[in-house]
């Protein structure tokens, strides 16, 4: 598996726990509490580092049950994978661009918001921002609220006075860091919150000795928003490659 894709997967494994199910070299990430969310239900690494066969492919798809889910079609995957998924009725989904940043320090970011680490008392309002911004169901709230206390993960909350305004998190594993779960409530956009959250996470990762900083967001498309993409570039990340997706809508 590509090193940046591996960092992304390793970051999410603690979040899924026993619901991260390996099938050969692939991993099925299942969120049974959010069956309509392909963002949370995904198959990663299929057809990478191993020869793809019909039996393994069908068995892997079957693990996801009736949920809506994405299958990543990595650049290094078996070149037959995309066509095989299309034969099984999976639609083209929104690909995700992977970004990388080195150890360059970040300049201070001006904002009227205060950025604070998320402790147990702030986990619920932090999760509320993330679930609202990503359109996740309330049933996913416990999964998201657990993230700040998971191994490797550190979360930050942006406050406007006492009011939660923005959220973000970073995972550190060895000399790598993964940036994810970033969101700002609509009424607090334009206040520099995401910049300040990037700065806090970059400082945390560099302080932990990380040499490779990774994040991802939806690839640029004319019909979809690109604010997250532009913010990532603004704070020193560079485009690496797109991981395409095939989507199977929810059944039933």
C-alpha positions as CSV (number, residue, x, y, z in Angstrom):
1,X,0.0,0.0,0.0
2,X,1.2,3.5,-0.7
3,X,2.8,5.0,2.4
4,X,0.4,8.0,2.6
5,X,-2.6,5.7,2.2
6,X,-1.2,3.5,4.9
7,X,-0.9,6.4,7.3
8,X,-4.5,7.4,6.6
9,X,-5.7,3.8,7.3
10,X,-3.6,3.4,10.4
11,X,-5.1,6.6,11.8
12,X,-8.7,5.3,11.4
13,X,-8.1,1.8,12.8
14,X,-8.4,2.9,16.5
15,X,-11.7,4.6,15.7
16,X,-13.3,1.5,14.2
17,X,-11.8,-1.1,16.6
18,X,-13.4,-4.5,16.0
19,X,-15.5,-3.0,13.2
20,X,-12.3,-2.8,11.1
21,X,-12.4,-6.2,9.5
22,X,-9.4,-7.4,7.4
23,X,-10.1,-9.5,4.3
24,X,-6.7,-10.4,2.9
25,X,-4.9,-7.1,2.3
26,X,-8.1,-5.1,2.3
27,X,-9.8,-3.6,5.4
28,X,-13.6,-3.2,5.7
29,X,-14.4,-0.1,7.9
30,X,-17.9,-0.6,9.1
31,X,-20.2,1.9,10.9
32,X,-23.4,0.0,11.4
33,X,-24.9,2.9,13.3
34,X,-24.6,5.1,10.1
35,X,-25.7,2.8,7.2
36,X,-26.4,5.7,4.9
37,X,-22.9,7.2,5.2
38,X,-20.3,6.0,2.7
39,X,-17.9,8.4,4.3
40,X,-17.9,6.2,7.4
41,X,-18.4,2.8,5.6
42,X,-15.5,2.1,3.4
43,X,-13.3,-0.7,1.9
44,X,-9.7,0.3,1.8
45,X,-6.7,-1.5,0.2
46,X,-8.7,-3.8,-2.1
47,X,-6.6,-5.2,-4.9
48,X,-3.4,-3.6,-3.5
49,X,-0.4,-5.7,-2.6
50,X,-2.2,-8.9,-3.6
51,X,-3.7,-10.5,-6.7
52,X,-7.5,-9.8,-7.0
53,X,-9.9,-12.7,-7.7
54,X,-13.7,-12.7,-8.0
55,X,-14.2,-14.8,-4.8
56,X,-12.2,-12.5,-2.6
57,X,-13.9,-9.4,-4.2
58,X,-17.4,-10.7,-3.6
59,X,-16.6,-11.8,-0.1
60,X,-15.2,-8.4,0.7
61,X,-18.2,-6.6,-0.6
62,X,-20.5,-8.9,1.3
63,X,-18.9,-7.9,4.6
64,X,-20.4,-4.4,4.2
65,X,-24.0,-5.8,4.4
66,X,-26.7,-3.5,3.1
67,X,-25.0,-0.2,4.0
68,X,-24.0,2.5,1.6
69,X,-20.2,2.3,1.2
70,X,-17.2,3.4,-0.8
71,X,-14.5,1.2,-2.2
72,X,-11.2,2.9,-2.7
73,X,-9.6,2.4,-6.1
74,X,-6.0,3.3,-5.4
75,X,-3.6,4.2,-8.2
76,X,-1.6,1.1,-7.2
77,X,-4.6,-1.3,-7.2
78,X,-5.1,-4.1,-9.6
79,X,-6.0,-2.4,-12.9
80,X,-9.0,-4.6,-13.3
81,X,-10.6,-3.4,-10.0
82,X,-12.5,-0.5,-11.3
83,X,-14.1,-2.5,-14.1
84,X,-15.0,-5.4,-11.8
85,X,-16.7,-3.0,-9.4
86,X,-18.6,-1.4,-12.3
87,X,-19.8,-4.9,-13.4
88,X,-21.2,-5.3,-9.8
89,X,-23.2,-2.1,-10.1
90,X,-21.0,0.2,-8.1
91,X,-21.2,3.8,-9.3
92,X,-18.3,6.3,-9.6
93,X,-18.0,8.3,-6.4
94,X,-16.1,11.4,-5.3
95,X,-12.4,10.8,-5.2
96,X,-10.2,12.0,-2.4
97,X,-7.0,13.9,-2.9
98,X,-4.1,13.0,-0.5
99,X,-1.8,15.8,0.6
100,X,1.6,15.7,2.3
101,X,3.5,18.3,4.4
102,X,7.0,18.2,5.7
103,X,8.5,19.6,8.9
104,X,8.3,23.2,8.0
105,X,7.1,25.4,10.9
106,X,3.9,27.3,10.4
107,X,3.5,31.0,10.8
108,X,1.1,32.3,13.5
109,X,-2.5,32.5,12.4
110,X,-4.6,35.5,13.4
111,X,-8.0,34.7,14.8
112,X,-10.5,36.0,17.3
113,X,-11.2,32.4,18.4
114,X,-9.5,30.5,21.2
115,X,-8.2,27.0,20.3
116,X,-8.1,24.6,23.2
117,X,-7.4,20.8,23.5
118,X,-10.4,18.6,23.9
119,X,-10.7,16.9,27.2
120,X,-13.6,14.6,28.4
121,X,-15.7,17.6,29.2
122,X,-15.5,19.0,25.7
123,X,-15.8,15.8,23.8
124,X,-19.6,16.1,23.2
125,X,-19.6,19.6,21.9
126,X,-16.6,18.8,19.7
127,X,-18.4,15.7,18.3
128,X,-21.6,17.8,17.7
129,X,-19.7,20.1,15.4
130,X,-18.1,17.2,13.4
131,X,-21.3,15.3,13.0
132,X,-23.3,18.4,12.0
133,X,-20.7,19.6,9.5
134,X,-20.4,16.2,7.8
135,X,-24.1,15.5,7.8
136,X,-23.7,12.4,10.0
137,X,-26.6,10.9,11.9
138,X,-26.9,11.4,15.7
139,X,-26.3,7.7,16.1
140,X,-22.7,8.3,15.0
141,X,-22.1,10.8,17.8
142,X,-20.7,8.2,20.4
143,X,-18.1,7.0,17.8
144,X,-17.0,10.6,17.1
145,X,-17.0,11.7,20.7
146,X,-14.7,8.8,21.6
147,X,-12.0,10.0,19.1
148,X,-10.2,12.5,21.5
149,X,-9.5,9.7,24.0
150,X,-8.3,7.1,21.5
151,X,-4.6,6.1,21.2
152,X,-2.6,8.5,19.0
153,X,-5.5,11.0,18.6
154,X,-5.5,14.6,19.9
155,X,-8.5,16.9,19.2
156,X,-8.8,20.6,19.3
157,X,-11.8,22.9,19.7
158,X,-12.1,26.5,18.5
159,X,-14.2,28.7,20.8
160,X,-15.9,32.0,20.2
161,X,-16.1,33.1,23.8
162,X,-17.7,30.1,25.5
163,X,-19.4,29.0,22.3
164,X,-18.0,26.0,20.3
165,X,-17.2,27.2,16.8
166,X,-14.8,24.7,15.1
167,X,-13.3,21.3,15.5
168,X,-10.3,19.3,14.2
169,X,-8.1,16.4,15.2
170,X,-4.7,14.9,14.5
171,X,-3.4,11.4,14.9
172,X,0.3,10.7,15.5
173,X,1.9,7.3,14.9
174,X,5.7,7.1,14.9
175,X,7.1,9.8,12.7
176,X,3.8,10.3,10.8
177,X,0.7,12.4,11.5
178,X,-2.7,12.4,10.0
179,X,-5.0,15.4,10.0
180,X,-8.8,14.8,10.0
181,X,-12.3,15.6,11.3
182,X,-12.0,19.3,10.7
183,X,-15.2,21.4,10.6
184,X,-16.5,24.8,11.3
185,X,-20.1,25.7,12.1
186,X,-21.6,28.0,9.3
187,X,-22.2,30.9,11.6
188,X,-18.5,31.0,12.6
189,X,-16.9,30.7,9.2
190,X,-14.5,33.5,8.1
191,X,-13.1,34.0,11.6
192,X,-9.8,32.2,11.0
193,X,-10.8,29.1,13.0
194,X,-9.6,26.4,10.6
195,X,-6.3,28.2,10.2
196,X,-5.8,28.3,13.9
197,X,-6.8,24.6,14.2
198,X,-4.3,23.7,11.4
199,X,-1.6,25.7,13.3
200,X,-2.3,23.9,16.6
201,X,-2.2,20.5,14.9
202,X,0.9,21.2,13.0
203,X,2.7,22.4,16.1
204,X,1.5,19.3,18.0
205,X,2.8,17.0,15.2
206,X,6.1,18.7,14.9
207,X,6.5,18.7,18.6
208,X,6.0,14.9,18.6
209,X,8.8,14.5,16.0
210,X,6.6,13.8,13.0
211,X,8.4,14.0,9.6
212,X,5.4,13.2,7.4
213,X,2.1,15.1,7.8
214,X,-0.8,13.8,5.8
215,X,-4.4,14.9,5.2
216,X,-7.1,14.3,2.5
217,X,-10.3,15.9,1.2
218,X,-12.6,15.5,-1.8
219,X,-10.9,16.1,-5.1
220,X,-11.7,19.5,-6.8
221,X,-14.9,19.4,-8.9
222,X,-16.9,22.2,-10.4
223,X,-20.1,21.0,-8.8
224,X,-18.7,20.5,-5.3
225,X,-17.3,22.9,-2.7
226,X,-13.5,23.4,-2.5
227,X,-13.0,25.5,0.7
228,X,-11.4,22.6,2.5
229,X,-9.1,21.9,-0.4
230,X,-7.9,25.5,-0.5
231,X,-7.3,25.7,3.2
232,X,-5.1,22.6,3.1
233,X,-2.9,24.2,0.4
234,X,-2.9,27.5,2.3
235,X,-1.3,25.9,5.3
236,X,1.6,24.2,3.5
237,X,0.3,20.8,2.3
238,X,1.1,19.7,-1.2
239,X,-1.1,17.6,-3.5
240,X,0.1,14.0,-4.0
241,X,-2.5,11.8,-5.7
242,X,-6.2,11.1,-5.9
243,X,-7.6,7.9,-4.6
244,X,-10.8,7.2,-6.7
245,X,-13.9,5.7,-5.2
246,X,-16.7,3.4,-6.3
247,X,-20.0,3.8,-4.5
248,X,-22.6,1.2,-3.7
249,X,-25.8,2.9,-2.5
250,X,-27.6,1.5,0.5
251,X,-29.8,-1.5,-0.2
252,X,-33.3,-1.9,1.2
